[in-house]
Amino acid sequence: IEKLAEWIAGEALGADAATAKLAGQAARLAKADLATDMVREFTELQGTIGGVYARAEGLPEEVWKAIYYHYLPVGVEADAPPGKAQLGKAAVTWAAVSLADKLDTIVGLFAAGEKPTGSRDPYGLRRAAQGVVKMLVDLQTTSGVRASVDLKGLLDRAFAGYSGALTPDADAWVGALEEFITERELHLFERRGFKADEGRAVKAYWRQPASAFRRVEALAEARQSKEFEALAVLFKRVKNITKDFKSSKDYGFSGLKAALKEPAELALLGELEQLWPRIEVALQQKQFADAMSQLSPLQSVVDKFFVDVLVMSEDQTLREARLALLATLRDTVLQAAGDISEIAPEDARN
């Protein structure tokens, strides 16, 4: 995990070269205490005693604290230790070493065919994955790191460290691992007080846990609006209609404007064209609540569209243009708010 921790510190967390080297040093020493009589006698001291020994050896705070705390966090709660005050100067090195240790374990065991079942998790993979997710969600608070970390990139890098020692069938384990990580994110969201359907709505954004968490926060607030809830019901219908649709050409707003003719469909197109630049800016700035708030005016125009317009027109050209319009609406909502059909009332979704 030495190379992985150094890479995470420098490339994923944006640390300088000196800090990355300290993270690598801490990772190299992190498991040394497992060979000591102290840990053989008191297994609960693993990591902790290693940090104590490293401090006694005069190693920098960035190294000994990274060793001392590298098994943490255990829980997914926002205040689960270690906190920023405990970590001090070691915040980034600890994050790099703890992530490297957990990711190496998770990826290596999944690739080797060992994954948890409902009643069996002998290697503590759920705990490790929850630690990874918790760290990435709270990275800025705990470590002061503002970087948006790509979890998929971390998983790929961890697997690359095996240098061909593991040659599994990718289809047999990568998908299972990604689903496993996603489930751990949903678990964290629920433990933080969000509803299960809110978590499912943003699960497509699992690669960026911090952003996914901010999205679920924004969605929990946005759904308090009756217009937004009504839009979620309509969005379910939009998703169903466009499920198998693939456009034969790239219309764009101008192409759709030329192909469509009914006032209700032109009104919907005009609303999307007006809203998208504001949504795009909000998403770039990770202002997810602002992005979602832009969607509220769509509810009335989408409702009128379905009242006034026959989507499946006998005119094939017109039918395709209308489906392309709905696909544009679908993609806009997915980018701004996630799959909000998940939060539609149950009786409206069936």
N, C-alpha and C positions, 0 to 999 in steps of 0.2 A: 504493500500500500504506500510505500515511500514515494514512488514516482507518481502515483495517482493523486496523493495529497498535495504534492508540489504543483502538479498540473492544475488541480482544482483551485488552489490558492491564487496562482498567477493568472490562469486563463478564465476560469469561471467567476472567481470573486474579485478579480482585478487588482490583486495585491502586487507590490513591487517585488523585484527579484530576491531581495534579502529576506523578506517575509516568507516568500514561497520556499526558500531554502530552509528556513526554520521549521516550516510545516513538514517538509520532507524529513528533516532530522527527527522531529517529534514522532512521525509515523514509523520511522525505522526503529525507534526505541519503545514504541507504545506497548508491545507485547513482551518485552524483556522480563517484566516482573512475573510472568507466568512460570518461569523457571526457578523462582525463589521459594524457599521454605515458608516464608510468610504467607504467600498466596496459596500454597498447598494446604496450609493449616487453616487459613481464613479466606475462602474463595471469594467472599463478598468484597475483598479489598483489591481485587484485580483492577488495574488502572490507577486506582487511588494510591496504592503503595508505590507504584511505578513513578507517579508524579512526585511523591515525597522523596524517593531516592534521587530523582533527577534534580530536584531543588537542592538536596544535600550535596550533590556533585557540583553545584554552582552553575547549572545550565540556565539560560535566560528564561524569564517568565513566559515568553511566547512558547517555549518548548515544554517546560514542566507542567504548566497549566493545561496545555493541549493534551498531554498524556493523562493527567489527573482526571480530566473530565471527559475523555474521549468516548466512554461508554454511554454517556448521556446525550440527549434527553431520553427518558423512559416514557413519559406520558405525552399526550398531544395538547394538553392545556396550555394556554398562552403563558402562564407563569411557571411552567415546569422548569426546574433548574437544568443547566446553569443560567443565571441572568447576566446581564451586561456588567453589573458591578462586580460579580464574582470573577468574570473572565478578565477584566482589565485589558492589558495590552495583548492578551492572548486570544481575543475574540475571533480574529480571522484564522489564525493557525488552528485553534480548536475546531472551528467549523470545517476547515479543510480535512483535518485528520479524522474527525468523527464521521463526516460524509464518506470519506474514502474507505474507512473500515466497514461501514454498514453497506455501502454500495458493492464493495468487493465480495462481501458475504452473500448478499442477495443475488447478484448476477451469477457468481460462481456456482451457487447451489441450484438455481433455476436452470442454468445451462447444463448442469450435470444430471438433471432430471429429478432433483429433490425439491418439492414444493409443498407448502402446508396443505392440509386437508381440514375438514370441519373439526376433527377431534385430535389432530396430530400436527404439532409444529415444534419438533425437537430442537431445531436450531434457532428458534426465536426470530423467524423471518418477519412475522407480523410486527413484532416490537421494533425490529431494525427498520422496516419500511415506514412505520409510524414516526420513528425518530427522524428519518430523512425528510419526510413530508413536513413535519413540525418545524424542523430547522429552516427549510426553504420558505415556508409561509412567514416565519418570524425573523427572517435573516436580517432585515434592516433594523428591527427593534433590538435584537440580541447582539448583532455583530457590527451594526452601522454600515452594512454593505448595501448599496443601492442598486447593484447590478441585477438584471432580470435573468435568473439562472434557468437554463434549458435542462430540465430533468432528463429528457430523452438523450441529450448529448452526454450527460453524466453517465447514464447507463451504458451507452455505446463505448465511452472511453474506458469504463471499468472492464467491459468485456474484452476490449482490445489489449488490455494488460495481460491477458492469458496467452497471448502470442501463439495461438494455434494449439495450445495444450488441450483445449476443449473444442470439439468440432461437432456440435449438436445440429440437428435439423432445425434451422431458424424458425420455420413455421410452427414447430412443435413447442417452442418455449417463449419466444419473444412476445407473441400476442398474449400468452398467459401471464407473463411478467407485467406487461403494461396494464392489463386488466387488474392484476393484483395491486399495483401501485395506485390505480384509480380508485379502487375500493378503499384503500387506506386514506386517500384524500377525502372521500365521502364520509368516512368514519370521523375524521377530524372535524369536518364541517358540522356534523350532527352533534359531536361533543362540544362544539362551540356555540350550540344553540340554534342552528339553522335547520330547516325542515328538509326531509329526505328528497322531496321533489325539487327543491331549490338547488341542492347539490347535483342531482341528475341533470338539471338544465344546463349546467356549466361544465359537465364532465369532459366535453370535447377539448377543454383547455387544460387538461391535466399536466401537460408538459411544463407549464409555468405556474407552479403552485401558489406563489404569492399573488399573481394576477387572478388566478381562479378564485382565490379567497376574496379578493376585492370585488370580483364580479358577483359572487354569491351574496356578499354584503349589500351591494347595490340592488340586486334582484329582490332580496328580502324587503327592501324599502320600497322599490318600484311596485311590487305586487299589491301594496296597500291601496293603490289607485284602482277604482272600478273600471276606468277606461283601459288600463293596462291588463287587467284580468280578462276583460271582454276581448281585447286584442289577442290574448293567449288562446282563447277559444277559437277565434277566427284563424289563428296561425295553425292550429291543428288541421283545419280544413285545407289550408294552403299547402301544408306538407303532404297531405294525402293525395291531393290533386297532382302535385308536381313530383311525386315519388319516383316515377320511372321516366320522367321527361328529360330528354337530351336535345337541346336546340341544334338545328342544322347550321346555324350561323350565329355570329356574335352581333346582336342587335345594337347594344348600347342605348343610351337614352334617345339619341336622335333617330336611330333606326326604329325603335318602338313608336316614337311619335309619328313617324311616317306611316307605320303599318296599322296603327289603331285608329278608331273613329268614334266610338261611343263616348259621350261626355263623362260617364262614370269611370271608364278605364283611363281616359286622358287625365281626369282629376287625380286618380291614384298615381299615375306616372308622374304628374307634375309635383305631387307631394313628395314622392321618393327622390326626384331630382333636386328638390329644394332642401330636403333633410340630409341627404348623404354627405355633402361637404362638412356639415356641422358634426355629424356622427363620426366621420373619418378623423377630424381634428381631435375630438374627445377621446377616441380610441388611441390615437398616437400619443396623447398625453396621459393615457391610462386613467382618464376621468370617466369611469364606467357608469356612474350614476347619471352624469350628464348625457352620455350616449343613450342610455335607456330612456331618459326623460324626453328625448327627441321623438320617440316612437309613439307617444300618446296621441298626437293628431291623426295617426294612421287608422285608428279604430273606426271612426265614422266613415272615412272614405273607402276602407276595405269592406265594411258592412254594405255600403251603397253599391259598391262594385258587384257583390254577390247577388244583390237584389235586382240590379238592372242589366247585368251582363251574362250572357250564356257563354261560358268558357269553351265548352266543347262544341263550337260552331261547326256546321257542315262544311263551311269554307276552310279547307285545310290550312291555307296561308294565314287566315285570321286566327284560327285555333292555335296555331303554333305561336303567333305573336302574343296572344293572350296568356298562353302557358309561360312564355318567356317573361312576360310582365310579372306573373306570380312567382316565377323562379327568382327574379330580381328582388321582389319583396321578401321572399324566404331567405335569401342570402343576406339581405340587409339586416333582417331581424336576428339571424343567427350570429352575425358579426357583432351587432350592438348589444344583444342581451342573452345570447345562447338559445337553446331549444326551449322556448317558453311554453310550448305545448305541454311540457311536463307539469306546469303549475296550473293548467286549466282545471276547473272543477271536475271531479270524477264523472259526474253524470253528463258533462259536455264532451268528455273525451271518448266516451264509448259509442 
